[in-house]
Structure formats: structure tokens, C-alpha cells
């Protein structure tokens, strides 16, 4: 078996990329790991890309995943969501969300247009995020938005978060940050 192949040891719910439809990958299938970022896996099977969410990783062979450098959901939270509450902490949490086809976080990809917070009566916060996608027809929008919402809400001081997908202004590659451009090797 190739170094990046994972043999599914259980049926696994995955999202078809870029359509956004859910599908079950059958136990015994061998999938090729394409991307391991943000707590989810992008895998390829039969020439089709799928995103396996963090909550499905527990169904896979934990020893094999560890050998491939995949962190399981029961491991420690990433440093980006720990610390004293601040807007930077929220931005850092959003930097743990990735487009499943592009190995850059959604902040450096230029998808997050606005982030605001409001203090609640019980000294917690609500967060509101406005983001876009690289293409209007991308079915992965709800998946990426839900990932962002969950990661923001995992911060103890955040009571709730909403993520709205907007199309104005339309995304262009010029919105990629300098760090993102360096990662992709573009100028």
C-alpha cells in the first residue's frame, strides 16, 4: 500500500468536492490522502475528491492515521483556540479552517470579509462572520461555513457564532494574503 493510502476500516460519511453532497465511502476502500489540514482530510477515490470531517476520523484506523500525521479529535485543541479572549484569537481560530481543495486557510485565502463580536448579558460573546467562496457554484460553502462556526464556538467565551456567505465583492486571487501567495508559490 502507498504511503498516502488509507484503507477504510468502517463505512465513512464524506462530502463530495466541490458538489457538497454527502456520500458513504464503503469499508475496505483504499483512499489516497490529498490534504490533512484543519482537522479534516481531503481524500481521492476513483478520481473524485472527498472531505472526511473530523467527527468521522474516529471510524478509521487510528494507528494508520497517526503514521500519516493525522490528529484525531480527542487530541488536544489546536493552540489557535486557546488563550485570553480577543479578536486575534477569533482570527486565529478561523485560520484553522481550510478550503478542502486549496492548502491555504480561509483567512489567508481572502475568503473572510468581516468578523465582529458583541458582548452578551452574561459576559460572553456572539460572533458574526461574513465570508465568501472562490466560486459561486461551489457546493462546499455550507461545509466550510459550518467548520468556521464550530471552531469559533469552541472558544469558551463564545456563546454563539453565525457565518453568512456573501458574494459582494466577488472573490479574486488578488485577495490571497502575502503568506498565502508564498505558500502557493505565486507573486
MDAnalysis code that builds the backbone (N, CA, C; Angstrom):
import MDAnalysis as mda
import numpy as np

u = mda.Universe.empty(561, n_residues=187, atom_resindex=np.repeat(np.arange(187), 3), trajectory=True)
u.add_TopologyAttr("name", ["N", "CA", "C"] * 187)
u.add_TopologyAttr("resid", np.arange(1, 188))
u.add_TopologyAttr("resname", ["UNK", "UNK", "UNK", "UNK", "UNK", "UNK", "UNK", "UNK", "UNK", "UNK", "UNK", "UNK", "UNK", "UNK", "UNK", "UNK", "UNK", "UNK", "UNK", "UNK", "UNK", "UNK", "UNK", "UNK", "UNK", "UNK", "UNK", "UNK", "UNK", "UNK", "UNK", "UNK", "UNK", "UNK", "UNK", "UNK", "UNK", "UNK", "UNK", "UNK", "UNK", "UNK", "UNK", "UNK", "UNK", "UNK", "UNK", "UNK", "UNK", "UNK", "UNK", "UNK", "UNK", "UNK", "UNK", "UNK", "UNK", "UNK", "UNK", "UNK", "UNK", "UNK", "UNK", "UNK", "UNK", "UNK", "UNK", "UNK", "UNK", "UNK", "UNK", "UNK", "UNK", "UNK", "UNK", "UNK", "UNK", "UNK", "UNK", "UNK", "UNK", "UNK", "UNK", "UNK", "UNK", "UNK", "UNK", "UNK", "UNK", "UNK", "UNK", "UNK", "UNK", "UNK", "UNK", "UNK", "UNK", "UNK", "UNK", "UNK", "UNK", "UNK", "UNK", "UNK", "UNK", "UNK", "UNK", "UNK", "UNK", "UNK", "UNK", "UNK", "UNK", "UNK", "UNK", "UNK", "UNK", "UNK", "UNK", "UNK", "UNK", "UNK", "UNK", "UNK", "UNK", "UNK", "UNK", "UNK", "UNK", "UNK", "UNK", "UNK", "UNK", "UNK", "UNK", "UNK", "UNK", "UNK", "UNK", "UNK", "UNK", "UNK", "UNK", "UNK", "UNK", "UNK", "UNK", "UNK", "UNK", "UNK", "UNK", "UNK", "UNK", "UNK", "UNK", "UNK", "UNK", "UNK", "UNK", "UNK", "UNK", "UNK", "UNK", "UNK", "UNK", "UNK", "UNK", "UNK", "UNK", "UNK", "UNK", "UNK", "UNK", "UNK", "UNK", "UNK", "UNK", "UNK", "UNK", "UNK", "UNK", "UNK", "UNK", "UNK", "UNK", "UNK", "UNK"])
u.atoms.positions = np.array([
    [0.849, -1.183, 0.000],
    [0.000, 0.000, 0.000],
    [0.891, 1.241, 0.000],
    [0.513, 2.256, -0.795],
    [1.247, 3.513, -0.884],
    [1.253, 4.212, 0.466],
    [2.272, 5.059, 0.684],
    [2.391, 5.780, 1.957],
    [1.198, 6.670, 2.250],
    [0.507, 7.166, 1.211],
    [-0.605, 8.078, 1.453],
    [-1.970, 7.408, 1.312],
    [-1.991, 6.074, 1.168],
    [-3.263, 5.371, 1.059],
    [-3.782, 4.995, 2.443],
    [-5.073, 5.140, 2.607],
    [-5.740, 4.779, 3.858],
    [-6.800, 3.743, 3.513],
    [-6.739, 2.605, 4.178],
    [-7.768, 1.592, 3.988],
    [-8.869, 1.867, 4.999],
    [-10.069, 2.118, 4.505],
    [-11.186, 2.417, 5.392],
    [-11.577, 1.156, 6.154],
    [-11.596, 1.253, 7.459],
    [-11.927, 0.103, 8.305],
    [-13.394, 0.126, 8.733],
    [-14.115, 1.128, 8.297],
    [-15.547, 1.248, 8.576],
    [-16.154, 2.127, 7.498],
    [-17.458, 2.014, 7.299],
    [-18.131, 2.949, 6.397],
    [-17.921, 4.356, 6.943],
    [-17.754, 5.305, 6.064],
    [-17.382, 6.664, 6.474],
    [-18.180, 7.672, 5.650],
    [-18.861, 8.580, 6.325],
    [-19.593, 9.635, 5.622],
    [-18.589, 10.690, 5.180],
    [-18.676, 11.079, 3.912],
    [-17.767, 12.075, 3.349],
    [-18.578, 13.032, 2.483],
    [-17.973, 14.172, 2.185],
    [-18.605, 15.178, 1.337],
    [-17.881, 15.205, -0.004],
    [-18.638, 15.094, -1.087],
    [-18.070, 15.138, -2.434],
    [-17.631, 16.574, -2.717],
    [-16.396, 16.727, -3.203],
    [-15.838, 18.041, -3.518],
    [-15.859, 18.216, -5.032],
    [-16.352, 19.299, -5.591],
    [-16.874, 20.501, -4.961],
    [-18.399, 20.521, -4.831],
    [-19.080, 19.426, -5.166],
    [-20.548, 19.434, -5.190],
    [-21.172, 19.693, -3.826],
    [-20.539, 19.165, -2.752],
    [-21.069, 19.366, -1.410],
    [-22.057, 18.301, -0.986],
    [-22.281, 17.278, -1.807],
    [-23.205, 16.203, -1.455],
    [-22.541, 15.221, -0.500],
    [-23.333, 14.670, 0.442],
    [-22.811, 13.637, 1.335],
    [-22.916, 12.285, 0.674],
    [-21.927, 11.453, 0.971],
    [-21.883, 10.120, 0.406],
    [-21.189, 9.213, 1.412],
    [-21.481, 7.936, 1.376],
    [-20.814, 6.987, 2.251],
    [-19.706, 6.278, 1.488],
    [-18.481, 6.389, 2.008],
    [-17.363, 5.628, 1.470],
    [-17.382, 4.280, 2.197],
    [-17.287, 3.209, 1.449],
    [-17.501, 1.869, 1.979],
    [-16.242, 1.307, 2.640],
    [-16.450, 0.640, 3.765],
    [-15.372, -0.044, 4.477],
    [-14.602, -0.947, 3.515],
    [-13.282, -0.942, 3.624],
    [-12.424, -1.745, 2.759],
    [-11.871, -0.964, 1.578],
    [-12.477, 0.194, 1.264],
    [-11.970, 1.027, 0.167],
    [-10.613, 1.608, 0.554],
    [-9.751, 1.763, -0.438],
    [-8.478, 2.435, -0.208],
    [-8.565, 3.822, -0.822],
    [-8.404, 4.837, 0.017],
    [-8.466, 6.223, -0.438],
    [-7.075, 6.833, -0.331],
    [-6.776, 7.745, -1.246],
    [-5.490, 8.439, -1.213],
    [-5.645, 9.748, -0.466],
    [-4.826, 9.973, 0.558],
    [-4.875, 11.229, 1.296],
    [-4.244, 12.329, 0.441],
    [-5.022, 13.397, 0.218],
    [-4.572, 14.518, -0.597],
    [-4.194, 15.703, 0.289],
    [-4.976, 15.943, 1.338],
    [-4.759, 17.092, 2.220],
    [-5.184, 16.721, 3.631],
    [-4.367, 17.109, 4.598],
    [-4.611, 16.841, 6.014],
    [-4.460, 18.156, 6.760],
    [-5.514, 18.988, 6.697],
    [-5.442, 20.315, 7.291],
    [-6.729, 20.641, 8.037],
    [-6.599, 21.335, 9.138],
    [-7.758, 21.837, 9.854],
    [-8.614, 20.778, 10.519],
    [-8.063, 19.582, 10.728],
    [-8.815, 18.540, 11.413],
    [-9.679, 17.691, 10.497],
    [-9.627, 17.942, 9.194],
    [-10.371, 17.109, 8.253],
    [-9.390, 16.586, 7.207],
    [-9.824, 15.577, 6.483],
    [-8.995, 15.016, 5.424],
    [-9.658, 15.240, 4.079],
    [-8.868, 15.558, 3.088],
    [-9.319, 15.510, 1.710],
    [-8.689, 14.256, 1.136],
    [-9.526, 13.376, 0.592],
    [-9.048, 12.120, 0.035],
    [-9.560, 11.970, -1.390],
    [-8.901, 11.086, -2.137],
    [-9.312, 10.813, -3.512],
    [-9.627, 9.330, -3.635],
    [-10.733, 9.046, -4.291],
    [-11.133, 7.674, -4.580],
    [-11.752, 7.668, -5.971],
    [-11.190, 6.868, -6.864],
    [-11.722, 6.791, -8.217],
    [-11.700, 8.117, -8.951],
    [-10.693, 8.950, -8.686],
    [-10.570, 10.235, -9.359],
    [-11.460, 11.327, -8.802],
    [-12.222, 11.036, -7.749],
    [-13.127, 12.014, -7.142],
    [-12.580, 12.410, -5.774],
    [-12.650, 13.709, -5.463],
    [-12.211, 14.207, -4.159],
    [-13.363, 14.168, -3.163],
    [-13.024, 13.827, -1.909],
    [-13.983, 13.794, -0.807],
    [-13.351, 14.457, 0.407],
    [-14.191, 15.075, 1.226],
    [-13.740, 15.629, 2.504],
    [-14.310, 14.754, 3.601],
    [-13.420, 14.239, 4.446],
    [-13.843, 13.466, 5.612],
    [-13.702, 14.386, 6.818],
    [-14.815, 14.683, 7.456],
    [-14.856, 15.608, 8.585],
    [-14.211, 14.977, 9.819],
    [-13.774, 15.810, 10.734],
    [-13.104, 15.357, 11.952],
    [-13.938, 14.345, 12.730],
    [-15.256, 14.531, 12.759],
    [-16.087, 13.613, 13.553],
    [-16.169, 12.218, 12.942],
    [-15.727, 12.036, 11.716],
    [-15.716, 10.719, 11.068],
    [-14.363, 10.022, 11.204],
    [-13.328, 10.754, 11.593],
    [-11.990, 10.174, 11.653],
    [-11.891, 9.043, 12.673],
    [-12.694, 9.096, 13.716],
    [-12.682, 8.044, 14.735],
    [-13.090, 6.690, 14.189],
    [-13.727, 6.666, 13.026],
    [-14.135, 5.407, 12.405],
    [-12.986, 4.743, 11.639],
    [-11.884, 5.465, 11.477],
    [-10.769, 4.958, 10.692],
    [-9.694, 4.369, 11.601],
    [-8.759, 3.662, 11.031],
    [-7.673, 3.007, 11.765],
    [-6.773, 4.074, 12.402],
    [-6.851, 4.203, 13.728],
    [-6.126, 5.274, 14.417],
    [-4.613, 5.140, 14.268],
    [-4.084, 3.936, 14.259],
    [-2.636, 3.760, 14.095],
    [-2.188, 4.228, 12.710],
    [-2.955, 3.883, 11.697],
    [-2.622, 4.293, 10.342],
    [-2.701, 5.817, 10.208],
    [-3.737, 6.411, 10.798],
    [-3.865, 7.869, 10.737],
    [-2.696, 8.555, 11.438],
    [-2.295, 8.032, 12.597],
    [-1.159, 8.629, 13.319],
    [0.120, 8.540, 12.495],
    [0.323, 7.403, 11.805],
    [1.505, 7.253, 10.953],
    [1.520, 8.298, 9.838],
    [0.332, 8.693, 9.379],
    [0.222, 9.697, 8.323],
    [0.219, 11.126, 8.873],
    [0.309, 11.275, 10.188],
    [0.342, 12.602, 10.794],
    [-1.011, 13.228, 11.012],
    [-2.068, 12.415, 10.966],
    [-3.422, 12.923, 11.169],
    [-3.715, 12.953, 12.661],
    [-4.147, 14.111, 13.171],
    [-4.519, 14.233, 14.579],
    [-5.989, 13.903, 14.732],
    [-6.289, 13.100, 15.716],
    [-7.669, 12.690, 15.961],
    [-8.362, 13.696, 16.857],
    [-9.694, 13.740, 16.804],
    [-10.499, 14.716, 17.525],
    [-10.309, 14.720, 19.026],
    [-9.887, 13.585, 19.620],
    [-9.748, 13.549, 21.078],
    [-8.394, 14.079, 21.549],
    [-7.542, 14.479, 20.596],
    [-6.258, 15.052, 20.978],
    [-6.454, 16.513, 21.379],
    [-5.412, 17.124, 21.906],
    [-5.544, 18.489, 22.414],
    [-6.016, 19.464, 21.344],
    [-6.716, 20.492, 21.796],
    [-7.206, 21.522, 20.887],
    [-6.018, 22.277, 20.301],
    [-6.114, 22.720, 19.063],
    [-5.016, 23.485, 18.487],
    [-4.796, 24.788, 19.253],
    [-3.550, 25.266, 19.313],
    [-3.241, 26.474, 20.076],
    [-4.046, 27.683, 19.637],
    [-4.517, 27.711, 18.397],
    [-5.226, 28.881, 17.888],
    [-6.491, 29.190, 18.674],
    [-7.079, 28.218, 19.362],
    [-8.320, 28.492, 20.069],
    [-8.129, 28.511, 21.584],
    [-6.913, 28.680, 22.009],
    [-6.633, 28.789, 23.438],
    [-6.057, 30.172, 23.722],
    [-6.340, 30.682, 24.915],
    [-5.783, 31.964, 25.295],
    [-6.846, 32.927, 25.771],
    [-6.409, 34.137, 26.087],
    [-7.306, 35.186, 26.551],
    [-8.156, 35.643, 25.370],
    [-9.448, 35.841, 25.620],
    [-10.350, 36.217, 24.538],
    [-9.918, 37.537, 23.908],
    [-9.868, 37.526, 22.581],
    [-9.544, 38.729, 21.809],
    [-9.992, 38.487, 20.368],
    [-10.053, 39.551, 19.598],
    [-10.381, 39.404, 18.181],
    [-9.316, 38.572, 17.479],
    [-8.059, 38.726, 17.882],
    [-6.974, 37.935, 17.290],
    [-7.212, 36.445, 17.515],
    [-7.709, 36.081, 18.687],
    [-7.998, 34.681, 18.978],
    [-9.034, 34.129, 17.996],
    [-10.042, 34.945, 17.684],
    [-11.058, 34.532, 16.715],
    [-10.447, 34.366, 15.320],
    [-9.629, 35.321, 14.916],
    [-8.972, 35.218, 13.607],
    [-8.067, 33.985, 13.567],
    [-7.374, 33.708, 14.663],
    [-6.519, 32.523, 14.714],
    [-7.351, 31.243, 14.583],
    [-8.526, 31.223, 15.205],
    [-9.407, 30.054, 15.082],
    [-9.844, 29.891, 13.624],
    [-10.170, 30.990, 12.957],
    [-10.565, 30.908, 11.543],
    [-9.415, 30.424, 10.661],
    [-8.186, 30.685, 11.101],
    [-7.030, 30.207, 10.335],
    [-6.849, 28.695, 10.449],
    [-7.670, 28.024, 11.255],
    [-7.621, 26.559, 11.320],
    [-8.663, 25.932, 10.397],
    [-9.363, 26.754, 9.608],
    [-10.352, 26.284, 8.628],
    [-9.723, 26.362, 7.238],
    [-9.896, 25.302, 6.479],
    [-9.253, 25.230, 5.166],
    [-10.248, 24.891, 4.072],
    [-10.012, 25.460, 2.905],
    [-10.708, 25.038, 1.706],
    [-10.214, 23.619, 1.433],
    [-11.093, 22.659, 1.189],
    [-10.634, 21.283, 1.019],
    [-9.849, 21.019, -0.267],
    [-9.831, 21.980, -1.186],
    [-9.081, 21.801, -2.427],
    [-7.801, 22.616, -2.481],
    [-7.700, 23.632, -1.645],
    [-6.562, 24.545, -1.692],
    [-5.906, 24.539, -0.307],
    [-4.627, 24.220, -0.222],
    [-3.977, 24.086, 1.094],
    [-3.642, 25.410, 1.777],
    [-4.626, 26.302, 1.817],
    [-4.453, 27.589, 2.489],
    [-5.683, 27.816, 3.356],
    [-5.478, 28.367, 4.549],
    [-6.627, 28.628, 5.418],
    [-7.515, 29.712, 4.809],
    [-8.764, 29.744, 5.266],
    [-9.747, 30.652, 4.658],
    [-9.422, 32.122, 4.875],
    [-8.663, 32.447, 5.917],
    [-8.272, 33.848, 6.150],
    [-7.221, 34.262, 5.111],
    [-6.156, 33.465, 4.982],
    [-5.101, 33.809, 4.025],
    [-5.560, 33.656, 2.580],
    [-6.591, 32.845, 2.360],
    [-7.157, 32.722, 1.023],
    [-7.983, 33.954, 0.666],
    [-8.294, 34.780, 1.665],
    [-9.048, 36.015, 1.433],
    [-10.545, 35.806, 1.403],
    [-11.022, 34.712, 2.015],
    [-12.452, 34.415, 1.990],
    [-13.229, 35.109, 3.104],
    [-12.560, 35.495, 4.182],
    [-13.254, 36.126, 5.312],
    [-13.237, 37.634, 5.122],
    [-14.425, 38.207, 4.962],
    [-14.549, 39.640, 4.711],
    [-14.756, 40.443, 5.985],
    [-15.420, 39.861, 6.971],
    [-15.735, 40.627, 8.174],
    [-15.889, 39.685, 9.355],
    [-15.440, 40.159, 10.503],
    [-15.585, 39.440, 11.765],
    [-15.923, 40.474, 12.821],
    [-17.048, 40.262, 13.487],
    [-17.421, 41.192, 14.555],
    [-17.937, 40.398, 15.747],
    [-17.824, 41.011, 16.909],
    [-18.304, 40.372, 18.135],
    [-19.184, 41.347, 18.899],
    [-20.019, 40.776, 19.734],
    [-20.842, 41.581, 20.618],
    [-20.897, 40.869, 21.958],
    [-20.710, 41.642, 23.029],
    [-20.748, 41.071, 24.368],
    [-22.206, 40.803, 24.758],
    [-22.432, 39.667, 25.398],
    [-23.775, 39.301, 25.833],
    [-23.975, 39.715, 27.287],
    [-25.209, 39.624, 27.768],
    [-25.531, 39.998, 29.147],
    [-24.783, 39.139, 30.161],
    [-24.460, 37.906, 29.794],
    [-23.756, 37.023, 30.733],
    [-22.238, 37.014, 30.517],
    [-21.713, 38.125, 29.970],
    [-20.266, 38.336, 29.822],
    [-19.606, 37.353, 28.851],
    [-20.387, 36.817, 27.943],
    [-19.825, 36.006, 26.865],
    [-19.919, 36.835, 25.590],
    [-19.670, 36.216, 24.443],
    [-19.682, 36.940, 23.176],
    [-20.456, 36.170, 22.119],
    [-21.052, 36.925, 21.211],
    [-21.559, 36.343, 19.978],
    [-20.622, 36.836, 18.882],
    [-20.435, 36.015, 17.886],
    [-19.553, 36.381, 16.787],
    [-20.330, 36.289, 15.483],
    [-20.039, 37.205, 14.588],
    [-20.667, 37.222, 13.273],
    [-19.563, 37.295, 12.227],
    [-19.605, 36.354, 11.295],
    [-18.583, 36.273, 10.259],
    [-19.261, 36.399, 8.902],
    [-18.685, 37.214, 8.037],
    [-19.105, 37.287, 6.642],
    [-17.954, 36.765, 5.816],
    [-18.270, 35.769, 4.994],
    [-17.223, 35.185, 4.166],
    [-17.777, 34.891, 2.778],
    [-16.877, 34.627, 1.862],
    [-17.253, 34.277, 0.502],
    [-16.594, 32.970, 0.144],
    [-16.743, 32.570, -1.094],
    [-16.115, 31.368, -1.621],
    [-15.359, 31.742, -2.891],
    [-14.494, 30.848, -3.334],
    [-13.719, 31.139, -4.542],
    [-14.587, 31.093, -5.788],
    [-15.734, 30.390, -5.724],
    [-16.649, 30.311, -6.868],
    [-18.079, 30.224, -6.358],
    [-18.995, 30.955, -6.993],
    [-20.387, 30.975, -6.531],
    [-21.072, 29.620, -6.610],
    [-20.703, 28.762, -7.516],
    [-21.361, 27.470, -7.645],
    [-20.813, 26.389, -6.733],
    [-19.858, 26.731, -5.889],
    [-19.208, 25.730, -5.036],
    [-20.177, 25.201, -3.984],
    [-20.408, 23.907, -4.001],
    [-21.294, 23.281, -3.028],
    [-20.665, 23.106, -1.666],
    [-19.391, 23.420, -1.526],
    [-18.696, 23.248, -0.246],
    [-18.921, 24.424, 0.700],
    [-19.592, 25.470, 0.243],
    [-19.820, 26.649, 1.083],
    [-20.408, 26.328, 2.438],
    [-21.517, 25.587, 2.509],
    [-22.085, 25.272, 3.822],
    [-21.137, 24.456, 4.704],
    [-20.334, 23.598, 4.096],
    [-19.387, 22.777, 4.865],
    [-18.296, 23.657, 5.470],
    [-17.736, 24.549, 4.657],
    [-16.681, 25.447, 5.143],
    [-17.248, 26.411, 6.189],
    [-18.441, 26.946, 5.944],
    [-19.069, 27.863, 6.908],
    [-19.339, 27.153, 8.231],
    [-19.804, 25.921, 8.184],
    [-20.069, 25.165, 9.416],
    [-18.776, 24.883, 10.166],
    [-17.706, 24.588, 9.452],
    [-16.408, 24.372, 10.085],
    [-15.969, 25.643, 10.807],
    [-16.121, 26.786, 10.151],
    [-15.750, 28.069, 10.769],
    [-16.604, 28.330, 12.014],
    [-17.912, 28.101, 11.908],
    [-18.811, 28.326, 13.054],
    [-18.407, 27.444, 14.233],
    [-18.180, 26.164, 13.991],
    [-17.806, 25.241, 15.074],
    [-16.502, 25.648, 15.743],
    [-15.539, 26.064, 14.948],
    [-14.240, 26.419, 15.527],
    [-14.334, 27.704, 16.345],
    [-15.126, 28.669, 15.896],
    [-15.323, 29.893, 16.686],
    [-16.075, 29.557, 17.970],
    [-17.104, 28.724, 17.873],
    [-17.887, 28.364, 19.063],
    [-17.122, 27.457, 20.029],
    [-16.000, 26.898, 19.609],
    [-15.204, 26.075, 20.526],
    [-14.403, 26.932, 21.503],
    [-14.348, 28.233, 21.254],
    [-13.686, 29.150, 22.182],
    [-14.633, 29.338, 23.371],
    [-14.180, 29.058, 24.589],
    [-15.077, 29.066, 25.754],
    [-15.890, 30.347, 25.943],
    [-15.337, 31.492, 25.603],
    [-16.043, 32.760, 25.817],
    [-17.089, 33.055, 24.752],
    [-17.135, 32.257, 23.704],
    [-18.096, 32.498, 22.619],
    [-19.357, 31.689, 22.878],
    [-20.452, 32.411, 23.012],
    [-21.759, 31.787, 23.238],
    [-22.327, 31.217, 21.946],
    [-22.199, 31.981, 20.860],
    [-22.694, 31.524, 19.565],
    [-22.000, 32.297, 18.451],
    [-22.047, 31.690, 17.265],
    [-21.459, 32.337, 16.092],
    [-22.363, 32.096, 14.895],
    [-22.420, 33.079, 14.021],
    [-23.129, 32.926, 12.755],
    [-22.140, 33.205, 11.630],
    [-22.293, 32.461, 10.557],
    [-21.445, 32.657, 9.382],
    [-22.365, 32.850, 8.187],
    [-22.245, 33.989, 7.553],
    [-23.033, 34.293, 6.364],
    [-22.117, 34.295, 5.156],
    [-22.556, 33.616, 4.100],
    [-21.805, 33.627, 2.849],
    [-22.343, 34.771, 1.997],
    [-21.422, 35.629, 1.571],
    [-21.776, 36.804, 0.771],
    [-20.998, 36.754, -0.553],
    [-21.476, 37.508, -1.522],
    [-20.844, 37.489, -2.847],
    [-20.354, 38.858, -3.282],
    [-20.430, 39.850, -2.403],
    [-20.014, 41.191, -2.769],
    [-18.979, 41.672, -1.769],
    [-17.777, 41.934, -2.195],
    [-17.294, 41.854, -3.564],
    [-16.986, 40.402, -3.955],
    [-17.027, 40.122, -5.253],
    [-16.664, 38.774, -5.699],
    [-15.195, 38.487, -5.381],
    [-14.913, 37.256, -4.988],
    [-13.538, 36.860, -4.674],
    [-12.706, 36.805, -5.946],
    [-11.453, 37.248, -5.834],
    [-10.470, 37.086, -6.912],
    [-9.164, 36.617, -6.271],
    [-8.271, 36.016, -7.040],
    [-6.986, 35.579, -6.481],
    [-6.169, 36.718, -5.866],
    [-6.474, 37.962, -6.223],
    [-5.749, 39.103, -5.644],
    [-6.023, 39.246, -4.149],
    [-7.054, 38.569, -3.648],
    [-7.415, 38.663, -2.229],
    [-6.587, 37.730, -1.351],
    [-5.791, 36.868, -1.961],
    [-4.933, 35.963, -1.194],
    [-3.853, 36.791, -0.504],
    [-3.622, 36.507, 0.775],
    [-2.618, 37.251, 1.539],
    [-1.215, 36.955, 1.011],
    [-0.274, 37.774, 1.425],
    [1.122, 37.576, 1.030],
    [1.614, 36.201, 1.496],
    [1.253, 35.821, 2.719],
    [1.639, 34.497, 3.238],
    [1.049, 33.380, 2.375],
    [-0.214, 33.541, 2.000],
    [-0.865, 32.557, 1.147],
    [-0.224, 32.468, -0.220],
    [0.152, 33.611, -0.766],
    [0.818, 33.634, -2.074],
    [2.161, 32.920, -2.015],
    [2.884, 33.149, -0.929],
    [4.184, 32.484, -0.775],
    [3.974, 30.983, -0.677],
    [2.963, 30.553, 0.061],
    [2.676, 29.126, 0.218],
    [2.358, 28.489, -1.131],
    [1.635, 29.196, -1.979],
    [1.269, 28.678, -3.293],
    [2.361, 28.877, -4.341],
    [3.357, 29.684, -4.001],
    [4.430, 29.946, -4.956],
    [4.031, 30.907, -6.063],
    [3.103, 31.833, -5.732],
    [2.707, 32.842, -6.713],
    [3.054, 34.243, -6.180],
    [3.192, 35.181, -7.105],
    [3.505, 36.544, -6.641],
    [2.480, 37.529, -7.106],
])
